[in-house]
Amino acid sequence: LLEVRQGHLTRQLIRDACTSVMRSGTVLAVLGAAVEPWELLEVRQGQPLERLLTQRDHPARRLVEKTAATEGLLVQSVYTLHSSTPGVVWKHDSVAGRRLKEQARKLEHKWVLDDFTPGFGSERQRVLTSMGLLHELYPDIMYEGQPDDTHDTNAWASWYADVFSKGVSSTGETGADEELKQLQSANVSEALEAADATHEDVFLGNRASDTADQIGIAAATVVHPSEDTLWLGFRGTYSDIGEANIMYLYRDWMVEKMRQQMVDDWKSGGFEVTSEMEARQEEGDFTSRCYLRLGAYWLTQSHGSSLADAVDLPAEYEDRLSEEGFWPLVQAVVRDVLPAGRDADPAGTVLLAGHSQGGFNAAAASMWLEKEEGKQYRTYSMMGTGTQCSSRQFSMTGTSEKGLTDYLDPTKAHPNIITYQHPLDMYSKMDYQNGMVCTYGTADLTEQGVGGAVPSVCSQYVGYSGPQVLVEEDKKTPARNCRYYTHSLHYALLLMQNTTVLQEDGTTDGGCSPAAIYPDGSTMCPTHEMDTACTAAAVAASALAVGIIVAIILGVVACFCGTSVACYCCRKKKPANA
């Protein structure tokens, strides 16, 4: 380390340090604000500091981390010397200014799971590792807030202000500090790479700088040679295009089945249905139901063409995007790592994983590979949405009436697929799973009781319909807060640190059991029938709108014509000397 004297470094100290570095073959970081080292050595431009912060052992990262907590100090540049380039000083500039300081602070806030080494040995290790890797797939912007007002610009602290006011968060922090800590699991991929594994981030489509405008699907792969394992994971819903795909899969479930589903969820958590909840079940939802149906139509009308514009895939994939949504992209990602007709798998163990809608993608891919190749791959669906009904028929007009049944069989059990599910997770319980279901968090609910933070939040929407909860603002807020606890990877990670919640063999405190499989035509699935009341209302509204437009046009024409005639008459009546 160089001695700093009253804000600058003496020339002799730098000379001595350079000599020492070149002799010892070590790497030295010098704080750039101290002196002008190019007066002594050749200066070359190195990588930006923001990029170096992703390299665990780089001295520039260590220096920035140490200065991040110093108030009033903003690092603009870091100079490094390396024995492989004698006589050269590498200058690394910050391109983001104060954001660099925030980024460095996030490194300090990473949440390292206690007594846990990422890897793919035991079932517990696989589950926790998968959850950490999937958590990394969500971009920083999701926690920091979108950069413009096209989308919701709320940051994590404001978005979940109600949660933090109760004092029960997944990290034990207040909102502002938890925003920083939401990169808590980035240490999972770093730890795997330190063990000579290769981690690769995959995005098929237009990433759009990680904003909510991105179009496509996000995934990641890990190749772990020493454990002879290939891991492939899919991110859940993040952008508008992801929400559109949810409508492909579950709009009719939301309309027809979700009210009773949420009541059943509440009972499965060990709680009784109150008279208030029963009264909610009697409420009508005509306006919200029609709004959801029509809103889903507008959200999805260009879904396929948007995907086609964002990707460059063979016609065999792109031609199916309008009918099948994300599915051709999922197939393309899978085939990139597991090519058709391969002689052997790239590793002795192949694992698939996904969170939320990504859990559906992973499970569907697993069922497809079983039907296509006769192979069963272990699949971890973390709070994944259901597959049985949605795979048989999509919800939106113009989408596949056969769902994905040309590719997979949703009428049979797939015990190689394991879904980890919280009792009160209204999203993972949309539709039914095709494999094993392991329920976690039951001990936490029992300990909290009905008045605890999680049950008290989630109870506020039980009894309402899916459209009411998804559309009406006063019901959306408690549903969003409940999602924080029941559908998130970070709160699940908090609970699963306890080995009584997630045991070494992968079983959970709520137990694991095979999902019931329902035959084709079962009333357990949505009917997909047309909502005649909403259709009639839409037609009437359209007719009214056309009538208003016609009236406006006629009025404008009449006004124009009247004015013209009046002006003409005035001109005719004017005296000659006017």
C-alpha positions in Angstrom: 0.0 0.0 0.0 1.2 3.5 -0.7 1.3 6.1 2.0 -1.1 9.0 1.5 0.3 12.4 2.9 -2.2 15.3 3.1 -4.1 14.3 0.0 -1.2 13.5 -2.4 1.5 10.9 -2.9 5.1 11.9 -3.1 7.0 11.2 -6.4 9.5 9.0 -4.5 6.9 6.9 -3.0 5.4 6.1 -6.4 8.9 5.3 -7.8 9.5 3.0 -4.8 6.1 1.4 -5.2 6.6 0.8 -9.0 10.0 -0.8 -8.3 8.6 -3.0 -5.7 5.7 -4.1 -7.9 7.9 -4.9 -10.9 10.2 -7.0 -8.6 7.6 -8.9 -6.7 5.3 -9.6 -9.7 2.2 -8.6 -7.7 -0.6 -6.3 -8.7 -0.9 -2.9 -7.1 -3.9 -0.5 -7.1 -3.2 3.3 -6.8 -6.0 5.8 -6.0 -6.0 8.0 -9.1 -7.1 11.2 -7.4 -3.8 11.4 -5.5 -1.2 12.3 -8.2 -0.5 12.4 -11.9 1.4 9.1 -12.5 1.6 9.6 -16.2 4.5 12.0 -15.5 6.5 8.9 -14.5 5.2 6.0 -16.7 3.2 5.3 -19.9 -0.5 5.4 -19.2 -3.0 3.2 -21.1 -6.8 3.1 -20.9 -8.0 0.0 -19.1 -11.5 -1.4 -18.6 -14.2 0.8 -16.9 -14.4 0.5 -13.2 -18.0 -0.7 -13.4 -16.8 -3.8 -15.4 -14.0 -4.5 -13.0 -16.4 -4.6 -10.1 -17.7 -7.9 -11.5 -14.1 -9.4 -11.2 -13.8 -10.7 -7.7 -10.0 -10.6 -7.3 -9.2 -7.5 -9.3 -7.4 -4.9 -7.0 -9.5 -2.1 -8.4 -12.6 -3.8 -7.1 -11.1 -4.2 -3.7 -10.1 -0.5 -3.6 -13.5 0.8 -4.7 -15.2 -1.5 -2.2 -13.1 0.0 0.6 -13.8 3.6 -0.4 -17.5 3.1 -1.0 -18.4 3.7 2.6 -16.3 6.9 2.9 -18.6 9.9 2.9 -17.7 12.7 0.5 -15.2 10.5 -1.5 -16.2 9.8 -5.1 -13.7 7.6 -7.0 -13.3 8.8 -10.5 -10.3 6.7 -11.6 -8.2 3.9 -10.4 -4.6 3.2 -11.7 -3.2 -0.3 -11.6 0.3 -1.6 -12.3 1.0 -5.2 -13.4 4.2 -7.1 -13.8 3.1 -8.4 -17.2 3.3 -4.9 -18.7 6.3 -3.2 -17.1 6.5 0.5 -17.4 2.7 0.8 -18.0 0.1 2.3 -15.8 -3.5 1.1 -16.6 -6.1 3.9 -16.0 -9.6 2.7 -15.2 -12.3 5.4 -15.3 -15.8 5.3 -13.8 -18.4 5.9 -16.5 -21.3 6.2 -14.1 -20.0 8.5 -11.3 -22.1 8.2 -8.2 -23.7 5.0 -9.5 -20.3 3.4 -9.1 -20.5 4.1 -5.4 -23.9 2.5 -5.2 -22.7 -0.5 -7.1 -19.8 -0.9 -4.7 -22.1 -0.6 -1.7 -24.2 -3.4 -3.1 -21.2 -5.6 -3.1 -21.0 -5.1 0.7 -24.6 -6.0 1.1 -24.6 -9.4 -0.6 -26.3 -12.0 1.4 -24.2 -15.1 1.6 -26.2 -18.1 2.8 -24.8 -19.5 6.1 -22.9 -22.8 5.8 -23.7 -23.1 2.1 -21.3 -23.9 -0.7 -23.0 -23.5 -4.2 -22.9 -26.7 -6.2 -25.0 -29.6 -7.5 -24.2 -32.4 -5.1 -27.1 -32.9 -2.7 -30.7 -32.0 -3.4 -30.6 -29.2 -0.9 -27.5 -27.8 -2.6 -29.1 -28.0 -6.0 -32.3 -26.2 -4.8 -30.4 -23.3 -3.1 -28.0 -23.0 -6.0 -30.8 -22.9 -8.5 -32.6 -20.2 -6.5 -29.5 -18.1 -6.3 -28.8 -18.4 -10.0 -32.4 -17.6 -10.9 -32.3 -14.6 -8.6 -29.4 -13.2 -10.5 -31.3 -13.2 -13.8 -33.5 -10.3 -12.6 -31.8 -7.0 -13.6 -30.8 -4.2 -11.2 -33.4 -1.9 -12.7 -36.2 -4.1 -11.2 -35.0 -3.0 -7.7 -33.8 0.5 -8.6 -36.9 1.5 -10.6 -37.4 2.0 -14.3 -35.4 4.9 -15.8 -38.4 6.7 -17.4 -42.1 7.1 -16.7 -43.2 4.8 -19.5 -43.3 2.1 -16.8 -43.6 2.1 -13.1 -40.6 4.0 -11.8 -41.0 2.9 -8.2 -37.9 1.5 -6.6 -37.9 -1.5 -4.3 -38.3 0.6 -1.1 -41.3 2.5 -2.3 -42.9 -0.4 -4.2 -43.0 -2.5 -1.0 -43.3 0.3 1.6 -46.1 -1.5 3.4 -44.0 -4.6 3.8 -41.1 -2.6 5.3 -43.5 -0.7 7.6 -44.4 -4.1 9.2 -40.7 -4.8 10.0 -40.7 -8.3 8.5 -38.5 -8.4 5.4 -36.6 -11.1 3.7 -33.2 -9.5 4.7 -34.1 -7.9 8.0 -33.3 -4.6 6.5 -35.3 -1.4 5.9 -36.4 -0.6 2.4 -33.4 1.4 1.3 -30.9 -1.1 2.5 -32.8 -4.0 1.1 -32.7 -2.4 -2.3 -28.9 -2.8 -2.0 -29.2 -6.3 -0.7 -31.3 -7.6 -3.5 -28.1 -8.5 -5.4 -27.5 -10.8 -2.5 -27.2 -14.0 -4.5 -24.7 -12.7 -7.1 -22.2 -14.5 -5.0 -23.6 -17.9 -6.2 -22.3 -17.6 -9.8 -19.1 -16.1 -8.5 -18.6 -19.0 -6.1 -19.3 -21.5 -8.9 -16.8 -19.8 -11.2 -14.2 -19.8 -8.5 -14.7 -23.6 -8.5 -13.9 -23.7 -12.2 -17.5 -23.8 -13.4 -18.5 -21.7 -16.4 -21.6 -19.4 -16.0 -23.2 -17.9 -19.0 -26.0 -15.3 -19.2 -28.4 -16.0 -22.1 -31.0 -13.6 -23.6 -32.9 -14.5 -26.7 -34.4 -11.3 -28.1 -34.0 -7.6 -27.6 -32.6 -6.9 -24.2 -33.3 -3.2 -24.3 -30.7 -2.3 -21.7 -32.5 -4.5 -19.1 -35.5 -2.1 -19.0 -39.2 -3.3 -19.0 -39.2 -2.7 -22.8 -37.1 -5.9 -23.4 -38.6 -8.5 -25.7 -37.6 -12.1 -25.4 -36.7 -14.6 -22.7 -33.8 -14.6 -20.2 -31.9 -17.7 -19.2 -28.5 -18.9 -17.9 -26.3 -21.9 -18.1 -23.7 -23.4 -15.8 -21.3 -26.0 -16.8 -19.5 -27.6 -13.7 -16.8 -30.0 -15.0 -15.7 -31.3 -11.5 -19.4 -32.2 -10.7 -20.1 -33.4 -14.3 -23.2 -31.2 -14.4 -25.0 -28.9 -16.9 -27.6 -26.5 -15.4 -30.1 -24.5 -17.5 -32.4 -22.0 -15.8 -35.2 -19.7 -17.0 -36.1 -16.3 -15.5 -39.7 -15.5 -14.6 -41.9 -12.6 -15.8 -40.3 -9.2 -15.8 -41.3 -7.1 -18.9 -44.5 -6.3 -20.7 -43.9 -9.0 -23.2 -43.7 -11.5 -20.3 -47.1 -10.3 -19.0 -48.5 -10.8 -22.4 -47.4 -14.4 -22.5 -49.0 -14.9 -19.1 -52.3 -13.9 -20.7 -51.7 -16.6 -23.4 -51.4 -19.2 -20.6 -53.7 -18.1 -17.8 -56.2 -15.4 -18.7 -59.1 -17.8 -18.6 -57.9 -19.4 -15.4 -57.8 -15.9 -13.8 -61.3 -15.2 -14.9 -62.9 -18.6 -14.1 -60.9 -20.3 -11.4 -58.8 -17.9 -9.4 -61.5 -16.8 -6.8 -61.9 -20.3 -5.5 -58.2 -21.0 -5.9 -57.3 -18.2 -3.5 -59.8 -19.4 -1.0 -58.4 -22.9 -1.2 -54.9 -21.4 -0.8 -55.9 -19.7 2.4 -57.3 -23.0 3.8 -54.1 -24.9 2.8 -52.1 -22.4 4.9 -54.1 -23.7 7.9 -56.4 -20.7 8.3 -60.2 -20.5 8.5 -62.3 -18.5 6.0 -63.9 -15.5 7.8 -67.4 -14.1 7.2 -65.8 -11.1 5.5 -64.1 -13.4 3.0 -67.4 -15.2 2.4 -69.1 -11.8 1.8 -66.4 -11.0 -0.8 -67.2 -14.1 -2.7 -70.7 -12.8 -3.3 -69.4 -9.6 -4.9 -69.8 -9.2 -8.7 -66.8 -8.5 -10.9 -68.4 -7.6 -14.2 -66.4 -4.4 -14.8 -63.0 -5.9 -13.7 -63.7 -9.1 -15.6 -64.4 -7.3 -18.9 -61.5 -5.0 -18.3 -59.2 -8.0 -17.8 -60.5 -9.7 -20.9 -60.2 -6.7 -23.2 -57.0 -5.5 -21.6 -55.5 -8.9 -22.3 -56.6 -8.7 -25.9 -54.8 -5.3 -26.4 -51.7 -6.5 -24.5 -51.4 -9.6 -26.7 -52.6 -8.5 -30.1 -49.0 -8.0 -31.4 -47.3 -10.5 -29.1 -46.1 -12.8 -31.9 -45.0 -10.1 -34.3 -43.1 -8.3 -31.5 -41.2 -11.5 -30.7 -40.5 -12.2 -34.4 -39.0 -8.7 -34.8 -36.8 -9.2 -31.8 -35.3 -12.5 -32.7 -33.5 -14.0 -35.6 -34.5 -17.6 -35.7 -35.2 -20.2 -38.5 -38.8 -20.1 -39.9 -39.7 -23.3 -38.1 -39.5 -21.3 -34.9 -40.7 -17.8 -36.0 -43.8 -19.1 -37.8 -45.2 -20.4 -34.5 -44.7 -17.3 -32.3 -48.2 -15.8 -32.7 -49.9 -19.1 -31.8 -47.4 -20.4 -29.2 -45.8 -17.2 -27.7 -42.6 -17.9 -25.8 -42.6 -21.6 -26.5 -40.5 -21.6 -29.7 -37.9 -19.4 -27.9 -37.8 -21.9 -25.0 -37.2 -24.7 -27.5 -34.4 -22.7 -29.2 -32.6 -22.1 -25.9 -32.9 -25.8 -25.0 -31.6 -26.9 -28.4 -28.6 -24.6 -28.1 -27.3 -26.7 -25.1 -29.0 -30.0 -25.9 -28.9 -30.3 -29.7 -31.3 -32.7 -31.5 -29.7 -35.9 -32.6 -26.7 -35.5 -30.2 -24.7 -38.6 -29.5 -24.5 -37.9 -25.8 -25.4 -35.2 -23.3 -22.8 -32.5 -22.6 -22.6 -33.7 -19.0 -23.4 -36.7 -17.0 -26.1 -34.8 -15.1 -28.4 -32.3 -16.8 -30.6 -30.1 -14.6 -33.4 -27.7 -15.6 -34.8 -24.9 -13.5 -37.0 -21.8 -13.6 -38.8 -19.3 -11.4 -42.5 -18.3 -11.8 -43.3 -18.3 -15.6 -39.7 -19.5 -16.0 -40.7 -22.6 -13.9 -43.5 -23.3 -16.5 -40.9 -23.0 -19.2 -38.5 -25.4 -17.5 -41.3 -27.9 -16.7 -42.7 -27.7 -20.3 -39.2 -28.2 -21.7 -38.7 -31.2 -19.4 -41.9 -32.8 -20.6 -41.1 -32.1 -24.2 -37.6 -33.7 -23.9 -39.2 -36.8 -22.3 -41.7 -37.1 -25.2 -39.2 -36.2 -27.9 -36.2 -38.1 -26.7 -37.4 -40.5 -24.0 -35.2 -38.8 -21.3 -36.3 -37.6 -17.9 -34.2 -34.6 -16.6 -34.4 -33.5 -13.0 -36.3 -30.2 -13.1 -36.7 -27.6 -10.3 -39.7 -25.3 -10.7 -39.3 -22.5 -8.1 -42.8 -21.1 -7.4 -43.5 -22.1 -11.1 -46.9 -21.5 -12.5 -48.9 -24.6 -13.4 -48.7 -26.7 -16.5 -51.7 -29.1 -16.8 -54.5 -27.0 -18.1 -52.5 -24.2 -19.8 -50.5 -26.8 -21.8 -53.8 -28.2 -23.3 -55.3 -25.0 -24.6 -54.2 -21.3 -24.5 -56.6 -18.6 -23.5 -56.4 -15.9 -26.2 -58.1 -15.9 -29.5 -55.8 -16.8 -32.3 -53.5 -18.8 -30.0 -53.0 -22.5 -30.0 -56.3 -24.3 -29.3 -54.2 -27.4 -28.7 -51.8 -25.6 -26.3 -48.5 -27.5 -26.4 -50.0 -31.0 -26.7 -48.1 -31.5 -30.0 -44.9 -31.4 -28.0 -45.7 -32.8 -24.6 -48.2 -34.8 -22.6 -49.8 -32.9 -19.7 -52.2 -35.8 -18.9 -49.5 -37.9 -17.3 -47.4 -37.5 -14.2 -43.8 -36.4 -14.5 -42.2 -37.2 -11.1 -38.8 -35.8 -12.3 -40.3 -32.3 -12.1 -40.3 -30.8 -8.5 -42.2 -27.6 -7.8 -41.4 -25.6 -4.6 -44.5 -23.8 -3.5 -45.6 -21.6 -0.6 -49.2 -22.3 0.6 -50.3 -18.8 0.0 -48.7 -18.3 -3.4 -51.6 -17.2 -5.7 -49.4 -17.2 -8.8 -47.7 -20.6 -8.5 -51.1 -22.1 -7.8 -52.6 -20.8 -11.1 -53.2 -24.2 -12.8 -51.9 -27.6 -11.6 -48.4 -29.0 -11.6 -47.4 -32.2 -13.4 -44.8 -33.5 -11.0 -44.0 -33.5 -7.3 -45.0 -30.5 -5.2 -42.9 -29.6 -2.2 -44.6 -27.1 0.1 -42.4 -24.8 2.2 -43.1 -22.1 4.7 -45.8 -23.9 6.7 -43.7 -23.7 9.9 -43.3 -19.9 9.4 -47.1 -19.5 9.0 -47.8 -21.5 12.1 -45.3 -19.5 14.1 -46.8 -16.2 12.9 -50.4 -17.1 13.3 -53.3 -15.4 11.5 -52.2 -12.0 12.8 -48.6 -12.3 11.6 -47.1 -10.2 8.9 -47.6 -12.7 6.0 -51.1 -14.0 6.8 -52.4 -10.5 7.7 -51.3 -9.2 4.3 -52.5 -12.1 2.2 -55.9 -12.3 4.0 -56.9 -8.9 2.6 -57.8 -10.2 -0.9 -59.1 -13.7 -0.1 -62.6 -14.1 -1.5 -62.3 -11.6 -4.3 -62.0 -12.8 -7.9 -58.9 -12.9 -10.0 -60.0 -9.9 -12.1 -60.7 -7.9 -9.0 -57.3 -8.7 -7.5 -55.4 -8.1 -10.7 -57.3 -4.9 -11.9 -58.7 -3.0 -8.9 -56.0 -0.8 -7.2 -57.2 -1.3 -3.6 -56.9 -5.1 -4.0 -53.8 -5.1 -6.1 -51.7 -3.6 -3.3 -52.2 -6.4 -0.7 -51.8 -9.0 -3.5 -48.5 -7.4 -4.5 -47.3 -7.3 -0.8 -48.3 -11.0 -0.4 -46.3 -11.8 -3.5 -43.2 -10.3 -1.8 -43.4 -13.1 0.8 -44.9 -16.0 -1.1 -43.7 -15.8 -4.7 -40.2 -14.4 -4.3 -36.9 -16.1 -4.4 -35.4 -13.9 -1.7 -38.0 -14.7 1.0 -37.8 -18.4 0.1 -34.1 -18.2 0.5 -34.5 -16.7 3.9 -36.8 -19.5 5.0 -34.8 -22.3 3.4 -31.6 -21.4 5.2 -33.2 -23.4 8.0 -32.5 -27.1 7.4 -35.9 -28.0 8.9 -37.6 -26.0 6.1 -35.4 -27.4 3.3 -33.8 -30.7 4.3 -30.7 -32.3 2.8 -32.8 -34.6 0.5 -34.8 -31.6 -0.9 -38.0 -32.3 1.1 -39.7 -29.4 3.0 -41.4 -28.6 6.2 -44.8 -28.8 4.4 -44.0 -32.1 2.8 -43.7 -33.3 -0.8 -46.4 -35.2 -2.7 -47.3 -36.0 -6.3 -49.7 -33.6 -8.0 -53.1 -35.0 -8.9 -53.4 -35.4 -12.7 -56.7 -34.5 -14.3 -57.9 -36.1 -17.6 -58.8 -34.2 -20.7 -62.2 -32.5 -20.4 -62.0 -32.2 -16.7 -64.0 -29.4 -15.1 -60.9 -28.6 -13.0 -59.6 -26.7 -16.0 -61.1 -23.5 -17.5 -63.9 -23.9 -20.0 -62.5 -21.2 -22.3 -66.1 -20.3 -23.1 -66.9 -16.8 -24.5 -68.1 -14.3 -21.9 -71.2 -13.1 -23.7 -71.9 -10.3 -21.3 -68.5 -8.8 -21.8 -68.7 -9.3 -25.5 -72.1 -7.6 -25.7 -70.8 -4.7 -23.6 -67.8 -4.3 -25.8 -69.9 -4.3 -28.9 -72.2 -1.7 -27.4 -69.3 0.4 -26.3 -67.8 0.2 -29.9 -71.2 1.2 -31.4 -71.4 4.1 -29.0 -67.9 5.2 -29.8 -68.6 5.0 -33.6 -71.8 7.0 -33.1 -69.9 9.7 -31.1 -67.2 9.9 -33.8 -69.7 10.1 -36.6 -71.6 12.8 -34.7 -68.4 14.8 -34.2 -67.4 14.4 -37.8 -70.9 15.5 -39.0 -70.8 18.4 -36.6 -67.4 19.5 -37.9 -68.6 19.2 -41.5 -71.8 21.1 -40.7 -69.8 23.8 -38.9 -67.4 24.1 -41.7 -70.1 24.2 -44.3 -72.2 26.7 -42.3 -69.2 29.0 -41.8 -68.3 28.8 -45.5 -71.9 29.7 -46.5 -72.1 32.5 -44.0 -68.8 33.9 -45.2 -69.9 33.6 -48.8 -73.2 35.4 -48.0 -71.3 38.1 -46.2 -69.1 38.6 -49.1 -72.0 38.9 -51.5 -73.7 41.4 -49.2 -70.8 43.7 -48.9 -71.2 47.1 -50.6 -69.0 47.8 -53.6 -67.0 50.5 -51.7 -66.3 48.3 -48.7 
